[in-house]
């Protein structure tokens, strides 16, 4: 591992393939590699969000999420490895139960925006949804196809918790975006969608 972290330029990917943790090589256009990239991008966006002022408890929560996403990426990088546990998902459920009741009920859709921190949280939310879709594509790729060998239940279950984690994380990021908007110096800065109905003839 130390050698891999030190030798950043390996030239092994010059032909359009990349190595997984199990030693196999995949095309950089492979669904699994695509999902890895989406999770990495999500982690980077959360890192950017963490440069903003915020409550210490939210900061610690998001830092833990970054560690969790490294575990999730590890599962994608090593097929068959299990790193994301039920406890990871329960931690997000607990955070949702903590922050969502503090917010007023929504009667209208809100636009992504408000404070810079809240806007970045919305970007993280949308990237989490994209990462979730990418993991679904990986799961579909290992499902049995017509005339193909039947996928083992373990192959399909490997990514069940990562998928659940990303789904719950996107919900939490929406709640945190609202929380960050309400934590601004001027109170709530949520922007509500104002839809114009066309007049009927």
Residue, then its C-alpha position, 0 to 999 in steps of 0.5 A: x500500500x505504501x508503495x502504491x500511495x508513493x508512486x502516483x504516476x504508474x502508467x498502468x492506466x495508459x491503455x484505458x484500464x485500471x486495477x481493482x483491489x482484487x488484482x483484476x483490471x477493468x476498462x475505465x468505462x466499466x460500470x464499477x469504475x464509473x461508480x468508484x469515480x462518482x463516490x470519489x467525486x461525492x467525497x471531494x464535494x463534501x470536503x469542499x463543503x467542510x471548508x465552510x463555517x458550520x456547527x461542530x456537530x454537523x462538521x463531525x458528522x460530515x467528516x464521518x461520512x467521508x470516512x464511510x465513503x472511503x469504506x464504500x469505495x473499498x467495497x466497489x474496488x474489491x468485489x466481494x469485500x464487505x466494509x459498509x455495515x448496518x451500523x453505517x446506515x443506522x448512523x445516518x438514520x440517527x442523524x436524520x432523526x436528530x435534524x429533521x424534526x428541528x425544521x419546519x414542515x415543507x409546504x412548497x418545493x425549495x430551490x437549491x441555494x441560500x447560503x454558500x454552505x447550503x448550496x454546496x450541501x445541495x450539490x453533494x446531495x445531487x452527486x450522492x443521487x448520481x453515485x446511487x444510480x451508478x451503484x444500481x448499474x453495477x448491481x444490474x451488471x451482475x444480475x443474471x441475463x438471458x443465457x448467462x450464468x446465474x449471479x450468486x445471491x452474494x454478488x447481488x447482496x454485496x452492494x445492497x448496503x452501499x446502495x442503502x447508504x447512498x440513498x439515505x445520505x442523499x436524504x440527510x444532505x437535503x436535511x443538512x442543506x436546510x439546516x445550514x440555511x437556517x443557521x445563517x446570521x439572518x435566519x432562514x434563507x430557503x428559496x421556495x419554488x414559485x410556479x406560475x400556472x398557465x391561465x386556462x382559456 
